[in-house]
Amino acid sequence: MGEADRAQEYKKPKKRFSLGQENNALVFLVSANAVVFLLLLFLQVAFSFSENNGFEQSVLSQISIPSNFTAFSEKPWTIFTFMFADTLSNLFRLLSNMLWLWAFGYVLQQMAGNDKIIPVYIYGGIVGGLAFMISSHIVAGPVNMLGANSSVIAVATATTTLNPRFRFFRNIRGGVAIWVLLAIYLIIDLIGVAGNFASYSISHLAAASAGCIFIILYRKGIDGSAWMNKAYFNFIKLFEPAKNKNSQTYFYNTKGKPPFTKTPNISQERIDEILDKINQYGTHFLTQEELDYLKKASEENE
């Protein structure tokens, strides 16, 4: 390796987790739910060996969103923690939620980009949690709520609102329309909570509305995920080491020549993938990286 190669390697930015296109936010969400589940399972087993099994009081009550605002004011963090937590007694619900999240979330990432799914997931959870507390004051409700149902429903409705004509399994008799799959999902979910308190159903329907509104505003040019992603990146920068301006070494005198710029190789396969996406969804569903790629390809063909 020559000096120039070492210089480029030194300047190359280190990879880190991102809510943007470089990483898969869907994998992060599924992994986060799985990790929290395993952690809760470990704590539940640990508490079972103690004489005073206080797992629900010591752990679950601290991460479940309560039904009244007084209790919520004492632990406001539950508006975020409840949407990532499921216990062993709800294992089937966790697996079901993750399957639906993967099905709808994968399509949402393909159409709107990787930086939308986590904000939609969080918006759905927050709106669902607030609706749960408000409805519990109007009708009789449970003590608390736990689980990713509200967030997953928000992702599902956002995806369907973005492109209701999208079809799964296109090779089987033309495929299944995504709105049909959403209807099946909502029916299964509402039947699952119908025998319980009405505040659960209200919470899930409110979360569905949040996902729909997010996309309606997005179509009008109002991106509800922008501030969230910006806040995340600014937070990450706080932990990055300050750059030392005096540590840069110049290996050659460029004599005013522009520095070397790495450009992506243009492949026909990648172009065809982007054109197929345009044919299915339209140009407004392209990510910035895909737009730049097409621009670079058109410049090379001139």
N, C-alpha and C positions, 0 to 999 in steps of 0.2 A: 504494500500500500504506500503510495507516494504522499508527499507533504500536502498536496492539494486535496487528496482524498481524505486525509486525516482532518483537514480543516473543515470540510463539508460534514464529516461525521460528528465533529465537535459541535458544530452549529445546529445540527438537526434537533428539533424539539422533541422532548420525551413524551411518549404517549401517556395519556391519563383518561380516566372515565369522563365521558361527556354526554350531555343530553342531545347532542346533535347527530349529524350523519355518521360520525366516525365509529360509533358504538351502537349496539342494539338495545334500545330502551325496553323493548318487550321482554327480552331475556332477563334484564335487570328486575322488572316488576315480578315476573314469575319466580325468580330466584329469591327476591326479598320476601315474598309470601312463604316460600318453602323454608327459608332460614328461620323466620319468626315462628313458624309452626314447630320446627324441630326444637327451637329454644324453649318454647312453651311446653312441649312434650317432656323435655328434660327436667324442667322445673316442676311439672306436675308429678313426675315419678319421684323426684327428690322430696317433695312435700308429702308424698304418700307414706314415706318411711318415718315421718315425724309423728309424734303422739297427737299433736294438734294440727290436723291437715287444713292449713289456712291458705290453700292455693287460690281459691276464688277471691277471698278477701284481700290477700297480700299482693297478688299478681293481676288477676283478671280485672278486678275493680279499678286498677290503676291504668289500664290500657283500653277499657271499654268506654264508649261514650255514654254518659248517664242520661236519664230521661228528663231531668230537671235542670234549670239553668243555675241554680244555687250550687249544686254539686259540680256542675261543669266549670263554674268560676274558680273552684278550688283546684281543678286539674284540667286546664284548657288544652294541654297537649293531646288529650284523647281525641280531638277532632281530626288528628292525623294518624294516631296509632291504631285506632279501631279498624281502619280500612286495610290494614296489612296483617291482621291477626285472626287465626282460627285455631281451635283446640282439637284434641283427639276425638271428642264426641261429635265434631263437625267435619270429620275427615272427608266424607263423601261430598259435602258442600264445597270444601276447598278444592278437591279434584275437579268437580264440575265447573266451578268458577274459573279455574286456570285453563280448562279446555275451551270454554267460551271466550275467555280473554285472548287466548292464542289465536282462535279462529278469526275474531273480529279485529284484534290488534294488529295482526299480520297485514290484513288488507288496509287498515288505516295508515300503517307505516309506508306501504307501497304507494298509496295515493297522496298523502299529505306530508310525508317525511317523518323521520325518526324523532323529531323534537316536539311532536304534538301529543303523543300517546300518554306520557307521564303527566303533563298538565291536565289533560282531559280526565285521567284517572283520579287525580287529586281534586279537581273541581267537582266531579261526581260524588266523591266521598264527603267533601265539605257540605255540599248542598243536601245530600242525603242525610248527613248527621244533623244539620240544623232543622230539616223537615221532621226528623224523628223527634227531636226535643219539642218543637212547636206543637206537633200533632199529639204528643203525649200529654200536653196540657189541656187539649180539647177533648180527646177521648181517652179512655183507660189504656195505659201502655205498660210495657215491661220496665224493669228497673234500669236496664242498659241494653246496648246493642254492640255486636261484634261481628266482623266479617267483611269481605271484599265485595259483597253483592252490589251495593250502590255504585261503587267505582267501575265495576265490570259492565254494569248496565249502561252507564254513561258512555263508555268506550263503544259498546255495541250500537247505541242509538246514534252516536256521532258518526260512526263508519257508515251506517245505513243512510243517514241524512246526506252525507257527502256524495254518495253514489248509489241511489236506490236500485239502479239497473244492473249493478254488479251481480255476477252469478258464480256460485261455487259448482265444482264438478261439471265443467262445461262439456266434457266428453260423454256424459250420461244424459241423453235426450235433451240436450240444450242447457243442462245445468239447473241449479236451484237458485232462485232469486234471493238476494241477501235480505230483503224485507220479509220474505217468508220465514227465513231462519230466525230473524229477530222476533217475529210474532210467536214462533214456537218457543223461543227462549223466554219471552215475557210471560207466556201462558204457564210454562213450567215453573217459573219463579213465583208468580202470583199464587198459583195453586199450592206451592210449598209453604207460603206464609199465610194463606187464607184462613187456616184453622187457628192461627195465632192472633196477635194483636193487630189492629188496623194500622197502627203507626209504622209497622214494618212495610206494608204495602205503600203507604203514602211516601215513605222515605225512598223506596225504589222508584216510584213514579216521578218524584221530584228530581232524582238523579238522572233519569232518562231525559227529562226536560232540559237539564243542564247540558247534557251531551248534544242535544239537538240545537240549543241556543248557541253553543260554542261554534258550531259549524255555520249557522246562519250568519253570525257576526263575522266569521272568517271569510265567507263569501263576499261580504261587504267591505273587506279590507281591514277589519278589526281583528287582529291576532291576539287572542287572550293568552297565548303561551309565551309571547315575546318577553314580557316583564319577568316571568318566572325563570326562563332560561338565562336572561341577562343577570338576574339576581344570583343564580347558581354560579355562573362564570365569575362574577365579581367576588363571590365568597371563596371560590377555589383559588383565586389570585392572591388572597390574603396569606395562603400557606406556601406560595411559591417563593423561592429564595430570590432576593434582589439581584439584578444583573450587575456585574462589575464591569463598568465601562472601560477600565484599564486592562482587563484580562484578554481582550481581543488581540490576536496576532495576525499580522499581515505577512503572507508568505511570498507574494509577488506584487510588483508594482503594476497596476492595471493601466496606468497612463490614461485615465479618463474613459476607458472602455466600460460599457455596462456590465454588471456582474452576471454570472451564469444563473439562469433561471430554469428550474426543472419543470417541464411541461409533460402532461400525461400523453401516453401513446394512444393515438386514435385507432380504434378497431371497429370494423364493420359490424361485428357481433353486438358490441355495446350500443352502437347507433341504432341498430334494428330493435334492440330492447326498448330504447327510449321512444322510438317511433311507434312501437306497439302500444306503449303506455299512452301516447298522445291519441292514438286511434280509439282506445278504450275509454279514457277519462277526460281528454282534452289537455291543452297546454297549461292551463292554470293549476294543474295538479303536479307539474314538474317541480323538482327541488332546484335550488340555486346551483348545485353542483351539476345537475343534468342540463340546465340551461347553458351554463358555461361550457360544458362538453360539446353541445351542439354548435355553439358559436365558434369554438375552436375548430371543429370539423369543417364548418362552412368556410372559414378563413383559409384552411389548407387546400380546399378544393377550388378556390378562386385562382 
